[in-house]
Amino acid sequence: MTTSTGKINLLGLTQPEMEQFFDSIGEKRFRAGQVMKWIH
């Protein structure tokens, strides 16, 4: 989910979507689980 400013709203992503996002920016996929725990 991208806003008009080009920023991604992480709150609007599912865990699989977040894993794909982290993979696309060169981060490890497990970071998605870490972030999910922090924000939910």
RAZITA-V910832 format. One record per pair of residues at least 24 apart in sequence whose C-alpha atoms are under 10 Angstrom apart, sorted by sequence separation. I is the first residue (numbers start at 0). J is the second residue. D is the distance in Angstrom with one decimal. If there is no record, write none. Layout:
I_J_D, I_J_D
This chain:
10_34_9.8, 9_34_8.8, 10_35_8.6, 9_35_8.8, 10_38_7.4, 9_38_8.8, 10_39_8.5
